[in-house]
Amino acid sequence: MIREGSGQREVWLLVATFLVALAGLIYELIGATLSSYLLGDSVRQFSFVIGIYLAAMGLGAWVSRFVSDTLAGFIWAQIALGIFGGFMAPILFFSYAFMGEVSLPLLLNLVIVGSLAGMELPLIARLLKEIGLPQFRFENVLSFDYVGALVASLIFPLLIVPQLGLMSASLAFGALNLGVAGLSLWVFPQAAKKGTVVALGLAMAATLTALVYSERLVSVSEAALFEDDVVLSQDTSYQHITLTRFRDRLRLFLDNSIQFDSQDEYRYHEMLVHPTMTLAPRRAQVLILGGGDGLAAREVFRHPDVQAVTLVDLDPGVTELFRSHRDLVALNGGALNDPRLTIVNMDAWKYLEIAQESFDVIIADLPDPKSIALSKLYSAEFYALAVQHLSAQGVMVVQSGSPLFARQAFWSVAHTIAATRNPVAPGQNLWTLTYHTWVPSFGDWGFVMAALRSPSDRPLSLPEGLRYLTPEIWAQAQVFAPDSSDIPAELNSIRSHALVGFYNAGWDAWFR
């Protein structure tokens, strides 16, 4: 029984409970976030990580009964967590970059870290009993554990990811576990055996060294992952941004998925914007959903009768980057700094729910529907909401993915838009037009145009200075080859999210 100074030791053990709970949930969130970054499908990855981690914690709680020396067991668990939890992100980053494999390292790391985290609470409870507290209450331990988890869940998206990044965060909380081990040795000096102190010192030295060089570690892993030089790498509350350069060529990646290549992005953005802007009778008020890079806005401003543009993008980190980075401002022509443009950093669905304005043109330049969270922005419910903001003669266009690589997904989007009820013509649906073009960085890429009434059939009147789109290209764009032409596809809704399966199955068939 450890009775001397039991009050002070009780306080420390309850504080330690809070700290280890904080670190434990951070590791779980890092694992889930990294797996969604690297593997996609955030809902599936978060479910997988949470399930495995909780099961491993249960295993660790059961294993703790076999630890004979409670104090030594708790301290060694902290040292092990400092190593395996702290180096979780570096291990996963380097596994993916150099071996192209992350699933197995992730699984092993989750089992190890989860098991060690599961041992903590039972061992702390046993220690509190061993120090001879007259009124030990297990609910006190649980309260500190739950509060620690709550704090972790709040600070992870708001502070840890945007301020530290995943690599530094993993190492920093590894250092926290090692700090808990060190302070426990100070509070319980009888546990300060030579082997324990040496192991702790080596682990702390390795972790702090890696933390100091964490940016370099990120650079090394991304240099192996990307063909070109990485000129910017940063985490926001929503995603990981990577900008690469080869000579004067820039490429943007969000969560390791390419968003544009400056060498050919004009093909995509000219086809996205100008057919719709031309067919719309009026272009005074324009809404862009997504498009935080300002490239769609650049094309919109080629039309001199545009009076106001509202750009709605979820991530302020992206819009600020493209407003301030010299090379990116040059690429988008300073569109995000144009006085006619208003940036709203908000979820597109939420914006459409609260907005009161009507628009002559709506351009949906949203991320691909690779997850349920993104699939809702391609649902029947979303399009029903969007058309409520179209003016009487307004026109909308939606980037809709590849009719070749994800054929069923493309036509699911097209059919979903075509089935949307027309709010100004009872019993009728929207007028739609599908088209596509070749973008070397993406392949064959398609779009769906929609309107409350069929736009007048007039020739394409294009602004000067375009590099790709011509009336001839526009005519060709409306013709689909047999292997990309219309096929039956279930409509996408927030009840079924059929689009996610179509999208992932299509791309997997080509590239996995």
N, C-alpha and C positions, 0 to 999 in steps of 0.2 A: 504494500500500500504506500502511495506517495502522498504524504499528508502535509509536509512542510510548505508553507506559503500557498495553501490550496486556493484561497481567494484570488490572488494574482494569477495563478495558473488557470483557474476557471475562466477569468476574463480573457486570457490569451487564447484558450481553446475555442471560446465562442467567436472571437475575432478571426481565428484561423478558419473556423467553419465558414464564416462569411467569405473570406478570401479564396478558399479552395473551391467553394461553390461558384464564385465569380469566374475563376479560371476554368473550371470544368465546363461551364456552359459556353464560354468563349471558344474553347477547343471544338465543341460540338458545332457551333455556328461557323467557325472557320472551315471545318471539314465540309459542311453542307454548302457553304458559299463557294468554296474552291471546286467542289464536284460539279456544281451548276455552271460555274464559269467554264470549266474544261470539258464537260460532257454534255452541257445543255439540259433542257427539260428540268427546270428548277423545282417543279412540284415533285416529280419522281425522285430527284436527287435528295431533296430535303426529307422526304418521307423515308427513303432508304437510310440516310445517315442517322436520323432520329431513332428509327427502329433498331438499327444495329447498336448504336451508342447506348440506348436504354437497356437493351438486352445484355450488353457487356457490363453495364453498371450492376445489373442484377447478379451476374456471374461474380463480379468483384466483391459484392456484399456477401455472397455465400462463401467465397474463398477466405474472407477476412476471419472467419471462425477458426481457421487453422493457424493463424498467426499467434504464436505463444507470447512473444514479447511485444506488447501493444505499442509502447512508445517507439521502439526501434522500427517496428513495422510501419507506423505512421510516417516517420522521418524518411525511411527508405522509399516509401510510396511517393513522397513529395520529390525526392531526388529523381526517381524514375519518371515522374510526370514532367519535371523540368526538362528532361532529355527528350522523351518521346512526344510530349505535348508541345514543347517549345520548338522542336524541329519538324513538327507536322507539316507546316507550309513549305519549308525548304525541300523536304523529302518529296512531297507531291508535285511541286513545281519542277524539280529536276527529273523526277521519274517521267513526267509527261514530255518535258523538253528533249530529253536524251534517249528515252526508250519508247515514247509514244504510248505509254501504259500508265494508267492512274487508278483503275478499278481495284486491282489486287493490293497495291500499296495503301490505298485508302481504306480498304477493308481491314487489313492487318493493323493499321494505325488506329482505327476506330475501336477495334477489339482490345488492343493493349491499353490505350488511353482511357477508354470507357471502363475497363476492368479496374484500373488503378483508381479512377475517380470514384467508382462504386465502393471501394474499400475505405474511403476516407471517413464517411459518416459513422459507420459502425465502430471504427477504431477510435474516433474522437469520443463517441458515447462511452466506450469502455474506459478511456483515459479519465473522463470526468468521474466515473465511478471509482476508479483506482486512486484518485487524489483524495478520496474520502469525503465528498460533499454530503452534508447531512440531509439535504433535500434535493437530490438530483432529479431533474425533470427532462425527459427526452424531447418534449415538445419545444423546449428552449433551443435545443440544437436544430430541430427542424425549422424553427422560425428564422434563425440566422442563415440557414441553408437556402430557404426560399427567398429571403431578402437579397442574398447574394446573386441568385439566379435572376431575380427581377432587375437588379441594377445592370447585370451583364446584358440582358435583352434590350435594355433602353440605350445603353451607351454604345453597343456594337454598331448599329447603323448610323448613329448620330455623331460619334466621336472617333471610335476606334478605326473603322474602315477608312473614312475620308482623311483622318489625321495621320494614322500610322501605316495603313496598308496591311494586307494580310500577312506578308512575310515578317515585317517588324512586329506586328501584333502577336503572332504566334511565339516569336522569340521573347518578347516582353513578358508575356504571361508565363512562359517557361521560367524566366527569371523570377517571377512572382512566386511560383511554387518552390523554387530553390530558396528564395528569401524566407518563406514560411518554414522550410526545413532548418535554415540557419537560426532563425529566432526561436524555434522550438528547442534547438540545442542550447541556446542561451538560457531559456526558461527552465529547461530540464538538463542541467549540466552533466548529470550522471549518464546521459545517453551519448555524450561527446567522445565516442571511441575513436581511435586513430584512423581506422579504415573508413568510418563514416565521414569524418572531417575531411580526409583526403579526397574521397569520392565527391563530396559536396563542392570542395574547392575546384576540382577539375571540371565538374559539370558547369559551375558558375562561370569559370574562365572561358570555356568553350561557348556558352550561351551568350555572354556579354560580347565576346569577340565577333560572333556571328551577327549579333544585333548591331554593332558598330558598322559592320560591313554589309548590312542587309540590302542596301541599295545596290551595291556591287553584285550581290547574289542574285537579285532580281535581273540585273543587266545581263549577267552570264546566262541565266536560264532563258531569258527572252532572246538573246543573241542566237542561242541554239534553236529556238522555236521559230523565229522569223528569218526569212531570207535576207532582208535588208537591215540596215543599221537602225536600232531603236533610238529615236530622238526624244521621245516622251513616253513615260509610263506612270500612270496614276490611278488610284482607286477613288471612286466617288461613293456616295451612299447607295448607288444603284448598280454600278457596273465598273469593270476595269477598262480603262482607256489606254490603248497603245497606238502610238504614231511612229511609223517607220519611214525611212528615206533611202532612196537609191539615186544618186546624182540629184536631179531636180524633180524626181518622182516621189510623191507622198502617198502613203496608204494608211487608212484609219481602220483599227480593229476595236470592236467592243466585245468584251468577254471572249477574245480570240477569234471572233467572227468578222470577216472583212466587211466594211461598210462602204468604202469607195477606194478607188485607185485614181489618183489625179490624172493618169494617162488616158483614161477612158470614161471618167465619170460623166463627162458632158453628154455622152450618148444616152445614158440613163436619164439624166435630169432634163435634157431637151425633150425626150419622148414623154416623160412624166408630165411636164408642165405645158408645153406649147400647144399640143392638140386641144386640150381642154380650154386654155386661155383663148384660143382662136375661135372655137365653137361657141363659147359663152358670149351672148349679146352684150353683156356689160362685164367689166373687170375692175370696178371701182373698189370693192371690198373683197379681200381674199383671206381665206383661212388655211393655214398649213398645219396639219397635225403630224407631229414628228419633225423630221428635217432640221434638227438642232445644229447641223453643220452649216446651215445657211446657203447650201448649194441650190436647193429648190427656190429659195427666196431670190437668189441671184437671177435666176431665169425669169421669175415673175416680174422683177423690176425692169426687164427688157421692154415691157409693155408700158408706154408712157401714160396711159389713162388709169393706171393703178393709183389709187388714192391712199389706201391703208391696207396693211397686211398684219394679221395676227398670227404669230407662230407659237404653237403650244407644244412644248417638249418637256418631258418629265424631269430630266436631269439638268440642274443648273450648272453642273460641272462641264457639260458638253457645250452649252450655249456660251458660257463665259470663256471657254477655251477658244471657240471660234469667233469670239468678239475681240480677243486680245492677242492671240498668237500671230506674229507677223506673217509667217508663211501661210497660215490658214485664212487670215484676213485677205491676203492677196488672192488666194484661191477662190473665195466666195465673193470677191469684189467689194468687201466691206458691207455686204447686205445686212448683217446683223446690227450694224451701226447706222443704218439708214433711218432718218427721222420718221419715215412713214411706217416703220415696223415696230410692233409691240410684242415683246417676249413674255409669255406666260409659262412659268415652270409648274406644270400641273399634269396629272393624268388626263389623257384625252377624253376618256369617258366622263370623268368628273367635270371637266370643262364644259362639255356639251350639255350636261345636266343643269348647270347653273347659268350658262351664257344666255343672253337675251337677244343678241344680234342675229341678223340674217346676212348671208354672204352670197356674192355673185359666183364665186368659185371656191370650192373646197378641195384641197389636195391632201390626201392621206398618204404620207411617206413614212409609214410605221415599220418597226422591226418585223421580221418574218414570224409567222405563228408557230414557233417551235415549242411553245409551252402553253399551258392552260391560261396563264396570266396574260399572254400575248394573244392567244386565240380569241379572247373576248372582244378584242378590237377588230375582229373580222367576223363578228357574229351578226345574225339577223337583228338582234336587239340594238346593237351598236349602229347599224346602218339606218334603222328606223329612227334612232335618235339624231343621227347626223343630218338626214334629209329634212328634219324639222327646221334646220338652220339654213337651208337653201332658199334663196330668193325665188320668185315665181319662174324666172327663166334661168335659174342658176344651174351650174354643171359641176359635178364632182368626179374626181378620179382617184383610184385606189391602186397603189402598187400591189401586185398580187402574186409575186413569185414566178417560178419558172414553169411554163406549160410543158416543157420537155422533161426536166429532172424531177419535178413534182407535179405531174400532169393532173392527177385527181385532186390535189390540193388547189391548183389554179382554178379548175372548173367548179370546185366547191365554192370558192369565193365568188366566181362569176354568177353561179346559179343563186347563191344567197342574196347577192345584190339585186339580181333580176326579180327575185321573189318578194322584195321589199314593197310593202303597200305604199301607193302614191298618196300622200296626204291631201293633194288638191284635186284628185280624180278618183272618187269613190269606186271601188270595185276593180281598179286598175293597179298595175305595178309600175315600177320605174322603167324608163327607157334605158337600155344599156348597149354598150359597144365594147367588144374585147379587141385588144391588139397586143403586139409583142415586137421585140427587136433583139438583136444580138449585142450583148455587152461583154467584151472579152473576159473581164474579171469575174463575171457572174455566169456567163453562158446566155442561153435563150431566156429572156425575161419579159414578163407580161404585165398588162395593166387592164383595168376595167373602168370605163367611163360610164357615168350615170347622170340622168337628169329627170326632172319632173315631167317634162314634155320634150319631144324630139327636137334637137336644135335644127335650125334651118340648114338645108343642104347648100353650103356655099364653099368655094375653094379655100384651101388652107392659106391664110394670110400670115406669114411668118415674119418676125422681126429680123432686122439685119444682124449679121455677125454670127449666125449659127454655124457650127462646125460639122453637123451631122444631118439633122432633120431637113428634108426637102419634101415637096408634094409627092414626088415619086416614092421616096422612102415611106411616107405615110400610107400611100396606097398599098405598098407591099406589106406593111405592118399589120394590116387587117386580114391577111391571108395566113391560114395555119396549115402546116404540113400534116399528112395523115397521122404521124406519130405524136402530134401535139394538139390535134383537133378536139372538139367537144366530145366528152364522154359523160355518162351518168355519174353523179357524185352527190352524196347526201349534203343537205344544207347544214351550215354550221350555226349552232346556237349555244347560249351559255348553259343549256341543259345537257347537250350532248358532247360539245367540243370535238366533233368528228374531224375537224380540220387538222388537229394536232397529229392524229394517227396518219392521215393522208400525207401530211408534210414530211414527217419523220420517215415513214415507209418509203416515200419517193426518193428522198436524198440518200437513205441507207442503201437502197437498191443500186444506186450509181457509184457510191463512194465508200462503202464499207464492206 
